[in-house]
Amino acid sequence: MRMIPPALILTIAAFCTITVHATPVSGDDIDKLLADRDLLTKIDYVRQNVSQRASELVVNAMGFLGVPYKWGGTNADTGFDCSGFVVSVYQQSIGLLLPRKAEQQAAATQKIDQTDLQPGDLVFFNTMRRTFSHVGIYVGNGKFIHAPKAGAEVRVESMGGSYWQRRFDGARRVVASTAESVQAQVTPVAATFGDAASIR
């Protein structure tokens, strides 16, 4: 997902700082200033682009419904484990390479509150008596898509179910710069190992 460019953030922050010390400015004046500097268009573009990419990612993830679970699996032809599914979806959808294991993915992404979840964010669970032992992709409306366990297939489930509520470990957001920076840290050895074969 893209972030708002730093230059745009600085411009808005500078404007806000100026208006704090000046006479009160109406909402119309702020809108006019933003429009004069073409900032409204840029903000709308960023918002739409982030939303569109998240939608594409979720649609792509849904395309894998029914693919069988396979420990260490990283593609639809042979099957996925949970973290292999996440790696594949992110790489195919938006070209970002995430670390291979669930706990590495948690460490490499931005922590967010569960109330801030948006489609495309990652959700983590403690399914093997260790934190971040399972991962899925949030799809909205309190649901997530994941590769659950041996003998099962990629499916959508509700985070509201008692099993998942008890094991919820946290939510993370993938930020492009973070994901790209960890590419160099992922070793070929780590990439060969998947997550556990069963979560229940």
Phi, psi and omega in degrees: 000143181274150176257161176294132182303140181305324181297321179292319178298315180297320180297313180295318179298318179298317180298317180297321179296318180297317184288338178294323184266353181263183176292155182306140181244135181282163178300326179295321179295320179295314179301320181294316179298314179298320179293319179300325182267006179064023181283329179299317179297317181294318179297315178298320180298315180298313181300314181293321182295316178297314181297318181296317181293322177296319178297316179299319181297315181294318178299317178298316179300318180296334178295345180262005178306134178093349177291133184291152174288138172215123179301128181081000184285141182228010178211160185291336181291321183252342181117168182235149158261179189299312183285329175296324176298313180298314179302312183296314181298314181293321181291317182286326185279312185231009173074021179258135178259114178267161174301161188281324185261152184303314182293329176291322178296320178297319182290333186266002185238168187274125179292135176226162177283149180302328180289345180263006183303137175230154178308134181100344177289161180262142176237136186241148183221153175260096184252355182226032182061031171211143184295150176054040179270354178215146182220148174216177180248125179291133181246357180109164178054036177072019182239156177220157179247140184198168171259104195283306188193169178302136180087355180247179181233164175304130183209167177258136178223161178273134175288347181281348178297148186299324180301312184285324178300317182292334187253002182299129183251346180139169181240150181222151176244135179275121177251130187309313184295324179292313182298320181291326183289334181275349180304319182288338183273344182277117183273156178301328179295314180298327183290344182273348182255135179259194178268180186296157186283338184217141180249349180231000000 
